[in-house]
Amino acid sequence: MSSLGREMPSSAWRSAGALGEALLILLIYLALGQLSYRLTVVNDELTENFFIPAGYALALGLCRRWPMKSIVFIGQMLLALHQHLSITLGLAVAAAHVGVLQLGLLSAQLLRLDPKLHHVRDYLLLAAIELILLQAASALSGACLVLWQTHSRVWLGLAGIWSLSAAGCQVILTSFLLSWLFSPYSSRKLLSWLASTCVLCLFLVWLIVTQIALPAMHKIALIYLSLLIFTSSYRLLGASTGALLLFSISQWSLAHGLSPLPDLPSPELEHEYIDVLVLSVALGMGLIGTLLNQLHEQALILQQQATCDELTGLGNRRYFFSATQLMLATLRRHPGPITLIMLDLDHFKRINDTYGHATGDQVLCLFAQALRSSFREGDLIARIGGEEFVILSLQGHPSEQCQRLRHILQESLNSHPDCPDFSFSSGSVTLASHEFHLDVALRAADSALYQAKRAGRHCDKMATSPASHTADALSESL
């Protein structure tokens, strides 16, 4: 009864949390819908109501964490009623939105679109789905609604509903939300992004809204350059953020009679010029941001391949030496003990010769798993040779750590009867952080490991006089 009593509140809390998230998403959907009314330059209520932020719904729907079809139906119904549409027409508009959303999600699934947008292919697929497929479906559905409601000609409704700015806004908003939801940045980097966003927003407002006397081409060049700098710093997140700011500010200025580019050759086509400009800049910056994402991901993969042992998943020799230098640079300002432990699997060659290399690989992986379970997350663990491992730990008492490792290893062997029994020997040294030198510590630990092997293996030895190794190393360096 007590365990059941504990499970029920936790389940209730999870349900309440999911309901709270759904309500928050619905409120944001309604807020973005109202915001779209204020920014749009189209005055037809039906077309306005049909181009509420579908990009927001598609982005969250691609994450597959929330019931977006239900949220879109309820939100669109409320927005339709707020626009004084009839209940019947509101239900039709809401159903059309859900159908368009389902079409987008199904298309993304069939085309295997990765919502993280780390590859150019994924970004181009997203743009194609929203600019072509979903816009066509939205226009066709909207034309049918116009025909049903006003009994006008279908093609007039289709022409009125197709909107370049609405399509561009959907791509911008979807890529922005996906970049945010799958952002790999730290909290510090996100704070930097927020401050930079404020600066960019002020710059775009000064450039577009204040009617500064600059030629149109100069303004376009400044806009493109500022967004390019922002994109180079924050990749796709920066590109989509800049495009979203540019779209919002330009649409607001048009709605309030402030021309962003007053010296255009054809003022009567101002809206079309602005739409084409914003869409081209947004797609161009998005493509550059995605390319930067792809290059960053490839750099991370190359770095992992260069510093990670492919078999065990532990760091390799290169990783250990580079990470140790960074760790020691920090620890020398904070005095305390540092322990270096070298481990070697006993008679590993015999295991390979007797059971085969596949079993030898299984032994190495099992031992690596036991190492991860035995030491803290902040400790450095690496495989520096065939059956040689090294640990740099901030904990003292290396003998106790090795005994804990032996206990965890034995439990792993008991749960893997197909793996042959094996043991390890260890040599360790503990030094104060201000006295720690990696080459000296490695020499002392290696000497202690040699003593453990001479003592019959399957034991732990600790260097007793690391000062002698320090003196030897210093004399050799001199």
MARLO-331356 format. One record per residue (C-alpha): residue number from 0; residue in three letters; x, y, z. Coordinates in Angstrom, 1 decimal, decimal comma, m for minus. Layout:
N
[NUM; "ala"; [X; Y; Z]] ...
This chain:
478
[0; "met"; [0,0; 0,0; 0,0]] [1; "ser"; [2,8; 2,4; 0,8]] [2; "ser"; [4,5; 1,9; m2,6]] [3; "leu"; [1,1; 2,3; m4,3]] [4; "gly"; [0,6; 5,5; m2,3]] [5; "arg"; [3,9; 6,8; m3,5]] [6; "glu"; [3,2; 5,9; m7,1]] [7; "met"; [m0,2; 7,6; m7,3]] [8; "pro"; [1,0; 11,1; m6,4]] [9; "ser"; [3,9; 10,8; m8,8]] [10; "ser"; [1,6; 9,7; m11,6]] [11; "ala"; [m0,8; 12,5; m10,7]] [12; "trp"; [2,0; 15,0; m10,8]] [13; "arg"; [3,1; 13,8; m14,2]] [14; "ser"; [m0,4; 14,1; m15,5]] [15; "ala"; [m0,7; 17,6; m14,1]] [16; "gly"; [2,6; 18,5; m15,6]] [17; "ala"; [1,6; 17,2; m19,0]] [18; "leu"; [m1,7; 19,1; m18,8]] [19; "gly"; [0,1; 22,3; m17,8]] [20; "glu"; [2,4; 22,0; m20,7]] [21; "ala"; [m0,5; 21,5; m23,1]] [22; "leu"; [m2,3; 24,5; m21,7]] [23; "leu"; [0,9; 26,6; m22,0]] [24; "ile"; [1,3; 25,6; m25,6]] [25; "leu"; [m2,3; 26,4; m26,3]] [26; "leu"; [m1,9; 29,9; m24,7]] [27; "ile"; [1,2; 30,5; m26,8]] [28; "tyr"; [m0,7; 29,4; m29,9]] [29; "leu"; [m3,5; 31,9; m29,2]] [30; "ala"; [m1,0; 34,7; m28,4]] [31; "leu"; [0,9; 34,1; m31,7]] [32; "gly"; [m2,4; 34,0; m33,5]] [33; "gln"; [m3,4; 37,4; m32,1]] [34; "leu"; [0,1; 38,7; m32,9]] [35; "ser"; [m0,2; 37,6; m36,5]] [36; "tyr"; [m3,4; 39,7; m36,8]] [37; "arg"; [m1,5; 42,8; m35,7]] [38; "leu"; [1,5; 42,2; m38,0]] [39; "thr"; [m0,3; 41,1; m41,2]] [40; "val"; [m1,2; 43,6; m43,9]] [41; "val"; [m4,1; 41,6; m45,2]] [42; "asn"; [m7,6; 42,6; m43,9]] [43; "asp"; [m9,7; 39,7; m45,0]] [44; "glu"; [m10,9; 37,9; m41,8]] [45; "leu"; [m11,1; 34,5; m43,4]] [46; "thr"; [m7,6; 34,6; m44,9]] [47; "glu"; [m6,2; 36,0; m41,7]] [48; "asn"; [m7,8; 33,2; m39,7]] [49; "phe"; [m6,4; 30,6; m42,1]] [50; "phe"; [m2,8; 31,7; m41,7]] [51; "ile"; [m2,4; 31,5; m38,0]] [52; "pro"; [1,1; 30,2; m36,9]] [53; "ala"; [1,1; 26,8; m38,6]] [54; "gly"; [4,9; 26,8; m38,3]] [55; "tyr"; [4,6; 26,8; m34,5]] [56; "ala"; [2,3; 23,8; m34,6]] [57; "leu"; [4,5; 21,9; m37,1]] [58; "ala"; [7,7; 22,5; m35,1]] [59; "leu"; [6,2; 21,1; m31,9]] [60; "gly"; [4,5; 18,4; m33,8]] [61; "leu"; [7,8; 17,2; m35,2]] [62; "cys"; [9,1; 16,8; m31,6]] [63; "arg"; [6,3; 14,2; m30,9]] [64; "arg"; [6,0; 15,2; m27,3]] [65; "trp"; [2,7; 17,0; m27,2]] [66; "pro"; [m0,9; 16,3; m28,6]] [67; "met"; [m0,5; 19,1; m31,2]] [68; "lys"; [m3,5; 18,1; m33,4]] [69; "ser"; [m5,9; 18,5; m30,4]] [70; "ile"; [m4,2; 21,7; m29,4]] [71; "val"; [m4,4; 23,1; m32,9]] [72; "phe"; [m8,1; 22,2; m33,2]] [73; "ile"; [m9,0; 23,9; m29,9]] [74; "gly"; [m6,8; 26,9; m30,5]] [75; "gln"; [m8,0; 27,5; m34,0]] [76; "met"; [m11,6; 27,1; m32,9]] [77; "leu"; [m11,1; 29,8; m30,2]] [78; "leu"; [m9,3; 32,1; m32,7]] [79; "ala"; [m12,1; 31,7; m35,2]] [80; "leu"; [m14,8; 32,5; m32,6]] [81; "his"; [m12,7; 35,5; m31,6]] [82; "gln"; [m12,9; 36,7; m35,2]] [83; "his"; [m16,7; 36,4; m35,1]] [84; "leu"; [m16,9; 33,5; m37,5]] [85; "ser"; [m19,8; 31,1; m37,2]] [86; "ile"; [m19,3; 27,9; m35,2]] [87; "thr"; [m19,8; 25,9; m38,4]] [88; "leu"; [m17,1; 27,8; m40,3]] [89; "gly"; [m14,9; 27,8; m37,2]] [90; "leu"; [m15,1; 24,0; m37,0]] [91; "ala"; [m14,3; 23,8; m40,7]] [92; "val"; [m11,3; 26,1; m40,4]] [93; "ala"; [m10,0; 24,2; m37,4]] [94; "ala"; [m10,4; 20,8; m39,2]] [95; "ala"; [m8,6; 22,2; m42,2]] [96; "his"; [m5,7; 23,3; m39,9]] [97; "val"; [m5,5; 19,9; m38,4]] [98; "gly"; [m5,5; 18,3; m41,8]] [99; "val"; [m2,7; 20,5; m43,0]] [100; "leu"; [m0,7; 19,8; m39,9]] [101; "gln"; [m1,2; 16,0; m40,3]] [102; "leu"; [0,0; 16,4; m44,0]] [103; "gly"; [3,1; 18,2; m42,8]] [104; "leu"; [3,9; 15,6; m40,2]] [105; "leu"; [3,3; 12,7; m42,5]] [106; "ser"; [5,4; 14,3; m45,3]] [107; "ala"; [8,3; 14,8; m42,8]] [108; "gln"; [8,0; 11,2; m41,7]] [109; "leu"; [8,0; 9,8; m45,2]] [110; "leu"; [10,9; 12,0; m46,3]] [111; "arg"; [12,8; 11,1; m43,0]] [112; "leu"; [13,3; 14,8; m42,0]] [113; "asp"; [15,5; 15,1; m39,0]] [114; "pro"; [13,9; 17,9; m36,8]] [115; "lys"; [17,3; 18,8; m35,4]] [116; "leu"; [18,1; 20,4; m38,8]] [117; "his"; [21,8; 19,5; m38,6]] [118; "his"; [22,0; 18,9; m42,4]] [119; "val"; [21,2; 21,0; m45,4]] [120; "arg"; [18,9; 18,3; m46,8]] [121; "asp"; [16,7; 18,6; m43,7]] [122; "tyr"; [16,4; 22,4; m43,9]] [123; "leu"; [15,6; 22,3; m47,6]] [124; "leu"; [13,0; 19,6; m47,1]] [125; "leu"; [11,4; 21,6; m44,3]] [126; "ala"; [11,3; 24,7; m46,6]] [127; "ala"; [9,9; 22,7; m49,5]] [128; "ile"; [7,2; 21,1; m47,3]] [129; "glu"; [6,0; 24,5; m45,9]] [130; "leu"; [6,5; 26,7; m49,0]] [131; "ile"; [5,1; 24,3; m51,6]] [132; "leu"; [3,1; 21,4; m50,1]] [133; "leu"; [1,5; 22,9; m47,1]] [134; "gln"; [0,9; 26,2; m48,8]] [135; "ala"; [m0,8; 24,4; m51,7]] [136; "ala"; [m3,0; 22,4; m49,3]] [137; "ser"; [m3,8; 25,6; m47,3]] [138; "ala"; [m4,7; 27,5; m50,4]] [139; "leu"; [m6,9; 24,8; m51,7]] [140; "ser"; [m8,7; 24,3; m48,4]] [141; "gly"; [m9,0; 28,1; m48,0]] [142; "ala"; [m10,5; 28,4; m51,5]] [143; "cys"; [m13,0; 25,7; m50,7]] [144; "leu"; [m14,0; 27,6; m47,5]] [145; "val"; [m14,3; 30,9; m49,5]] [146; "leu"; [m16,5; 29,2; m52,1]] [147; "trp"; [m18,6; 27,6; m49,4]] [148; "gln"; [m19,0; 30,8; m47,3]] [149; "thr"; [m19,2; 33,5; m50,0]] [150; "his"; [m20,2; 31,5; m53,1]] [151; "ser"; [m17,5; 33,3; m55,0]] [152; "arg"; [m15,3; 31,8; m57,6]] [153; "val"; [m12,7; 29,2; m56,4]] [154; "trp"; [m9,7; 30,8; m58,1]] [155; "leu"; [m10,4; 34,2; m56,6]] [156; "gly"; [m10,3; 32,5; m53,2]] [157; "leu"; [m7,1; 30,7; m54,1]] [158; "ala"; [m5,3; 33,8; m55,2]] [159; "gly"; [m6,4; 35,7; m52,1]] [160; "ile"; [m5,3; 33,0; m49,7]] [161; "trp"; [m1,9; 32,2; m51,1]] [162; "ser"; [0,5; 34,5; m49,2]] [163; "leu"; [4,3; 34,7; m49,6]] [164; "ser"; [4,7; 36,4; m46,3]] [165; "ala"; [2,7; 33,7; m44,5]] [166; "ala"; [4,7; 30,9; m46,1]] [167; "gly"; [8,0; 32,6; m45,2]] [168; "cys"; [6,9; 33,2; m41,7]] [169; "gln"; [6,1; 29,6; m41,2]] [170; "val"; [9,5; 28,5; m42,4]] [171; "ile"; [11,2; 31,1; m40,1]] [172; "leu"; [9,1; 30,2; m37,1]] [173; "thr"; [9,5; 26,5; m37,5]] [174; "ser"; [13,3; 26,6; m37,9]] [175; "phe"; [13,6; 29,0; m35,0]] [176; "leu"; [11,6; 26,7; m32,6]] [177; "leu"; [13,4; 23,5; m33,8]] [178; "ser"; [16,7; 25,3; m33,3]] [179; "trp"; [15,7; 26,3; m29,8]] [180; "leu"; [14,2; 23,0; m28,8]] [181; "phe"; [17,3; 21,0; m30,0]] [182; "ser"; [19,8; 23,7; m29,1]] [183; "pro"; [23,2; 22,3; m27,9]] [184; "tyr"; [24,2; 25,6; m26,3]] [185; "ser"; [25,0; 26,0; m22,6]] [186; "ser"; [23,0; 28,5; m20,4]] [187; "arg"; [25,9; 31,0; m20,7]] [188; "lys"; [25,8; 30,8; m24,5]] [189; "leu"; [22,0; 31,2; m24,5]] [190; "leu"; [22,3; 34,4; m22,3]] [191; "ser"; [24,8; 35,7; m24,8]] [192; "trp"; [22,4; 34,9; m27,6]] [193; "leu"; [19,6; 36,8; m25,7]] [194; "ala"; [21,8; 39,9; m25,3]] [195; "ser"; [22,8; 39,8; m28,9]] [196; "thr"; [19,2; 39,4; m30,0]] [197; "cys"; [18,3; 42,6; m28,1]] [198; "val"; [21,2; 44,5; m29,8]] [199; "leu"; [20,1; 43,2; m33,3]] [200; "cys"; [16,5; 44,1; m32,6]] [201; "leu"; [17,5; 47,7; m31,7]] [202; "phe"; [19,7; 47,9; m34,8]] [203; "leu"; [16,9; 46,7; m37,1]] [204; "val"; [14,3; 49,0; m35,5]] [205; "trp"; [16,7; 52,0; m36,0]] [206; "leu"; [17,4; 50,9; m39,6]] [207; "ile"; [13,8; 50,1; m40,6]] [208; "val"; [11,4; 52,1; m38,4]] [209; "thr"; [13,2; 55,4; m37,9]] [210; "gln"; [13,1; 56,2; m41,6]] [211; "ile"; [16,9; 56,9; m41,7]] [212; "ala"; [18,0; 58,6; m44,9]] [213; "leu"; [19,8; 55,8; m46,6]] [214; "pro"; [19,5; 54,3; m50,1]] [215; "ala"; [17,5; 51,1; m50,3]] [216; "met"; [20,5; 49,0; m51,4]] [217; "his"; [22,5; 50,4; m48,4]] [218; "lys"; [19,8; 49,3; m46,0]] [219; "ile"; [19,6; 45,9; m47,6]] [220; "ala"; [23,3; 45,5; m47,4]] [221; "leu"; [23,4; 46,5; m43,7]] [222; "ile"; [20,5; 44,1; m42,9]] [223; "tyr"; [22,2; 41,2; m44,7]] [224; "leu"; [25,6; 41,9; m43,0]] [225; "ser"; [24,1; 42,2; m39,5]] [226; "leu"; [22,2; 38,9; m40,0]] [227; "leu"; [25,2; 37,2; m41,4]] [228; "ile"; [27,3; 38,2; m38,4]] [229; "phe"; [24,5; 36,9; m36,1]] [230; "thr"; [24,3; 33,7; m38,0]] [231; "ser"; [28,1; 33,1; m37,8]] [232; "ser"; [27,9; 33,3; m34,0]] [233; "tyr"; [24,8; 31,2; m33,3]] [234; "arg"; [24,4; 29,2; m36,5]] [235; "leu"; [20,8; 28,2; m37,4]] [236; "leu"; [19,4; 29,6; m34,1]] [237; "gly"; [20,9; 33,0; m35,0]] [238; "ala"; [19,8; 32,8; m38,6]] [239; "ser"; [16,2; 32,0; m37,7]] [240; "thr"; [16,2; 34,6; m34,8]] [241; "gly"; [17,4; 37,4; m37,1]] [242; "ala"; [14,9; 36,4; m39,8]] [243; "leu"; [12,1; 36,4; m37,3]] [244; "leu"; [13,1; 39,9; m36,1]] [245; "leu"; [13,3; 41,2; m39,6]] [246; "phe"; [9,9; 39,7; m40,6]] [247; "ser"; [8,2; 41,1; m37,4]] [248; "ile"; [9,7; 44,6; m37,7]] [249; "ser"; [9,1; 45,0; m41,4]] [250; "gln"; [5,5; 43,8; m41,1]] [251; "trp"; [4,8; 46,1; m38,2]] [252; "ser"; [6,3; 49,0; m40,1]] [253; "leu"; [4,1; 48,3; m43,1]] [254; "ala"; [1,0; 47,9; m41,0]] [255; "his"; [1,7; 51,4; m39,4]] [256; "gly"; [2,4; 53,1; m42,7]] [257; "leu"; [6,2; 53,3; m42,2]] [258; "ser"; [7,9; 52,2; m45,4]] [259; "pro"; [11,1; 50,2; m44,7]] [260; "leu"; [12,4; 51,1; m48,2]] [261; "pro"; [10,8; 54,5; m49,1]] [262; "asp"; [12,8; 55,0; m52,3]] [263; "leu"; [11,7; 51,8; m54,1]] [264; "pro"; [11,1; 52,2; m57,9]] [265; "ser"; [7,5; 51,0; m57,6]] [266; "pro"; [5,9; 52,1; m54,3]] [267; "glu"; [2,6; 50,4; m55,2]] [268; "leu"; [4,5; 47,1; m55,1]] [269; "glu"; [6,1; 47,8; m51,8]] [270; "his"; [4,5; 44,8; m50,0]] [271; "glu"; [5,6; 42,4; m52,7]] [272; "tyr"; [9,2; 43,8; m52,6]] [273; "ile"; [9,3; 43,5; m48,8]] [274; "asp"; [7,9; 39,9; m48,9]] [275; "val"; [10,5; 38,8; m51,5]] [276; "leu"; [13,3; 40,5; m49,6]] [277; "val"; [12,4; 39,0; m46,2]] [278; "leu"; [11,9; 35,5; m47,6]] [279; "ser"; [15,1; 35,5; m49,6]] [280; "val"; [17,1; 36,8; m46,7]] [281; "ala"; [15,5; 34,3; m44,3]] [282; "leu"; [16,0; 31,3; m46,6]] [283; "gly"; [19,6; 32,3; m47,4]] [284; "met"; [20,5; 32,9; m43,7]] [285; "gly"; [18,8; 29,6; m42,8]] [286; "leu"; [20,8; 27,7; m45,4]] [287; "ile"; [24,0; 29,3; m44,1]] [288; "gly"; [23,0; 28,5; m40,5]] [289; "thr"; [22,3; 24,9; m41,4]] [290; "leu"; [25,6; 24,6; m43,2]] [291; "leu"; [27,3; 25,9; m40,1]] [292; "asn"; [25,3; 23,3; m38,0]] [293; "gln"; [26,5; 20,6; m40,3]] [294; "leu"; [30,1; 21,7; m40,2]] [295; "his"; [29,9; 21,9; m36,4]] [296; "glu"; [28,4; 18,4; m36,1]] [297; "gln"; [31,1; 17,0; m38,4]] [298; "ala"; [33,8; 18,7; m36,4]] [299; "leu"; [32,4; 17,1; m33,2]] [300; "ile"; [32,3; 13,7; m34,9]] [301; "leu"; [35,9; 14,1; m36,0]] [302; "gln"; [36,9; 15,2; m32,5]] [303; "gln"; [35,2; 12,3; m30,9]] [304; "gln"; [36,8; 9,9; m33,3]] [305; "ala"; [40,2; 11,4; m32,5]] [306; "thr"; [39,8; 11,3; m28,7]] [307; "cys"; [37,5; 8,3; m28,1]] [308; "asp"; [38,3; 4,6; m28,0]] [309; "glu"; [35,9; 3,1; m30,5]] [310; "leu"; [35,6; m0,3; m28,8]] [311; "thr"; [35,0; 0,7; m25,1]] [312; "gly"; [33,7; 4,3; m25,5]] [313; "leu"; [36,3; 5,6; m23,1]] [314; "gly"; [38,8; 8,3; m23,9]] [315; "asn"; [41,9; 7,3; m25,7]] [316; "arg"; [45,5; 8,3; m25,0]] [317; "arg"; [45,2; 11,6; m26,9]] [318; "tyr"; [42,1; 12,5; m24,9]] [319; "phe"; [43,7; 11,6; m21,5]] [320; "phe"; [46,8; 13,8; m22,0]] [321; "ser"; [44,9; 16,8; m23,3]] [322; "ala"; [42,1; 16,6; m20,7]] [323; "thr"; [44,7; 16,1; m17,9]] [324; "gln"; [46,5; 19,3; m18,8]] [325; "leu"; [43,2; 21,3; m18,7]] [326; "met"; [42,2; 19,6; m15,4]] [327; "leu"; [45,6; 20,3; m13,8]] [328; "ala"; [45,5; 24,0; m14,9]] [329; "thr"; [42,3; 24,3; m12,8]] [330; "leu"; [43,3; 22,2; m9,9]] [331; "arg"; [46,6; 23,9; m9,2]] [332; "arg"; [44,6; 26,9; m7,9]] [333; "his"; [42,7; 24,6; m5,6]] [334; "pro"; [45,0; 22,5; m3,4]] [335; "gly"; [44,1; 18,9; m2,8]] [336; "pro"; [45,1; 15,4; m3,5]] [337; "ile"; [45,2; 13,9; m7,0]] [338; "thr"; [45,4; 10,2; m7,6]] [339; "leu"; [46,7; 8,5; m10,7]] [340; "ile"; [45,8; 4,8; m11,1]] [341; "met"; [47,2; 2,6; m13,9]] [342; "leu"; [45,5; m0,7; m14,5]] [343; "asp"; [46,4; m3,7; m16,6]] [344; "leu"; [44,3; m6,8; m17,3]] [345; "asp"; [46,0; m10,0; m16,1]] [346; "his"; [46,9; m12,5; m18,8]] [347; "phe"; [44,9; m10,8; m21,4]] [348; "lys"; [46,9; m12,3; m24,3]] [349; "arg"; [46,0; m15,7; m22,9]] [350; "ile"; [42,2; m14,8; m23,1]] [351; "asn"; [42,6; m13,8; m26,7]] [352; "asp"; [44,5; m16,9; m27,6]] [353; "thr"; [42,1; m19,2; m25,8]] [354; "tyr"; [38,7; m17,7; m26,5]] [355; "gly"; [39,3; m15,5; m29,5]] [356; "his"; [39,4; m11,8; m30,1]] [357; "ala"; [35,7; m11,4; m30,0]] [358; "thr"; [35,7; m12,6; m26,4]] [359; "gly"; [38,7; m10,4; m25,7]] [360; "asp"; [36,7; m7,4; m26,9]] [361; "gln"; [33,8; m8,4; m24,6]] [362; "val"; [36,2; m8,5; m21,7]] [363; "leu"; [37,5; m5,0; m22,5]] [364; "cys"; [33,9; m3,6; m22,8]] [365; "leu"; [32,9; m5,2; m19,6]] [366; "phe"; [35,9; m3,8; m17,7]] [367; "ala"; [35,2; m0,4; m19,2]] [368; "gln"; [31,6; m0,5; m18,0]] [369; "ala"; [32,8; m1,5; m14,5]] [370; "leu"; [35,2; 1,5; m14,5]] [371; "arg"; [32,4; 3,9; m15,3]] [372; "ser"; [30,3; 2,5; m12,5]] [373; "ser"; [33,2; 2,6; m9,9]] [374; "phe"; [34,5; 6,1; m10,4]] [375; "arg"; [32,9; 9,5; m10,2]] [376; "glu"; [31,7; 11,4; m13,3]] [377; "gly"; [34,4; 14,1; m12,8]] [378; "asp"; [37,2; 11,5; m12,9]] [379; "leu"; [39,2; 11,0; m16,1]] [380; "ile"; [39,1; 7,4; m17,4]] [381; "ala"; [40,9; 6,4; m20,5]] [382; "arg"; [42,2; 3,3; m22,4]] [383; "ile"; [45,8; 4,1; m23,3]] [384; "gly"; [46,9; 0,7; m24,6]] [385; "gly"; [45,6; m2,7; m25,6]] [386; "glu"; [44,7; m3,8; m22,1]] [387; "glu"; [46,0; m0,8; m20,2]] [388; "phe"; [43,8; 1,8; m18,5]] [389; "val"; [44,4; 4,9; m16,5]] [390; "ile"; [42,3; 7,0; m14,1]] [391; "leu"; [42,9; 10,5; m12,8]] [392; "ser"; [40,8; 10,9; m9,7]] [393; "leu"; [40,3; 13,6; m7,1]] [394; "gln"; [39,5; 11,0; m4,5]] [395; "gly"; [42,1; 9,7; m2,2]] [396; "his"; [42,5; 6,1; m1,0]] [397; "pro"; [43,2; 4,4; m4,3]] [398; "ser"; [43,3; 0,9; m2,7]] [399; "glu"; [39,6; 1,4; m1,6]] [400; "gln"; [38,7; 2,6; m5,1]] [401; "cys"; [40,3; m0,5; m6,6]] [402; "gln"; [38,6; m2,8; m4,1]] [403; "arg"; [35,2; m1,2; m5,1]] [404; "leu"; [36,1; m1,8; m8,7]] [405; "arg"; [36,8; m5,5; m8,0]] [406; "his"; [33,5; m5,9; m6,3]] [407; "ile"; [31,6; m4,2; m9,2]] [408; "leu"; [33,6; m6,2; m11,7]] [409; "gln"; [32,7; m9,5; m10,0]] [410; "glu"; [29,0; m8,6; m10,0]] [411; "ser"; [29,3; m7,9; m13,8]] [412; "leu"; [31,0; m11,3; m14,3]] [413; "asn"; [28,3; m13,1; m12,4]] [414; "ser"; [25,6; m11,5; m14,6]] [415; "his"; [27,6; m12,4; m17,8]] [416; "pro"; [28,2; m16,2; m17,5]] [417; "asp"; [29,4; m16,3; m21,2]] [418; "cys"; [32,3; m14,1; m20,3]] [419; "pro"; [35,4; m15,8; m18,9]] [420; "asp"; [36,7; m14,7; m15,5]] [421; "phe"; [39,5; m12,2; m15,5]] [422; "ser"; [41,3; m10,0; m13,0]] [423; "phe"; [43,5; m6,9; m13,1]] [424; "ser"; [46,5; m5,4; m11,4]] [425; "ser"; [46,9; m1,7; m10,5]] [426; "gly"; [49,6; 0,7; m9,5]] [427; "ser"; [48,8; 4,1; m8,1]] [428; "val"; [50,3; 7,3; m6,8]] [429; "thr"; [48,7; 10,2; m4,9]] [430; "leu"; [50,2; 13,7; m4,9]] [431; "ala"; [49,2; 17,2; m3,8]] [432; "ser"; [47,8; 19,3; m6,7]] [433; "his"; [50,7; 21,8; m6,5]] [434; "glu"; [53,3; 18,9; m6,7]] [435; "phe"; [51,6; 16,9; m9,4]] [436; "his"; [53,5; 16,5; m12,7]] [437; "leu"; [51,9; 14,1; m15,2]] [438; "asp"; [55,2; 12,5; m16,4]] [439; "val"; [56,4; 11,9; m12,8]] [440; "ala"; [53,0; 10,5; m11,7]] [441; "leu"; [52,8; 8,2; m14,7]] [442; "arg"; [56,3; 6,9; m14,0]] [443; "ala"; [55,5; 6,3; m10,3]] [444; "ala"; [52,2; 4,6; m11,1]] [445; "asp"; [53,8; 2,4; m13,8]] [446; "ser"; [56,6; 1,4; m11,3]] [447; "ala"; [53,9; 0,4; m8,8]] [448; "leu"; [52,0; m1,5; m11,4]] [449; "tyr"; [55,2; m3,4; m12,3]] [450; "gln"; [55,6; m4,3; m8,6]] [451; "ala"; [52,0; m5,6; m8,5]] [452; "lys"; [52,7; m7,9; m11,5]] [453; "arg"; [55,9; m9,2; m9,9]] [454; "ala"; [53,9; m9,9; m6,7]] [455; "gly"; [51,7; m12,4; m8,6]] [456; "arg"; [49,1; m10,1; m10,3]] [457; "his"; [45,6; m9,6; m9,1]] [458; "cys"; [46,7; m7,0; m6,5]] [459; "asp"; [47,1; m3,3; m6,0]] [460; "lys"; [50,3; m1,5; m5,2]] [461; "met"; [50,8; 2,2; m4,4]] [462; "ala"; [54,0; 4,2; m5,0]] [463; "thr"; [55,6; 4,9; m1,7]] [464; "ser"; [58,2; 7,5; m2,6]] [465; "pro"; [57,1; 9,6; m5,6]] [466; "ala"; [59,7; 12,2; m4,6]] [467; "ser"; [62,4; 9,9; m6,0]] [468; "his"; [60,6; 9,8; m9,3]] [469; "thr"; [60,3; 13,5; m9,3]] [470; "ala"; [64,1; 13,9; m8,7]] [471; "asp"; [64,8; 11,4; m11,5]] [472; "ala"; [62,5; 13,2; m13,9]] [473; "leu"; [64,0; 16,6; m13,0]] [474; "ser"; [67,6; 15,3; m13,4]] [475; "glu"; [66,7; 13,7; m16,8]] [476; "ser"; [65,2; 17,0; m18,0]] [477; "leu"; [68,3; 18,9; m16,9]] 
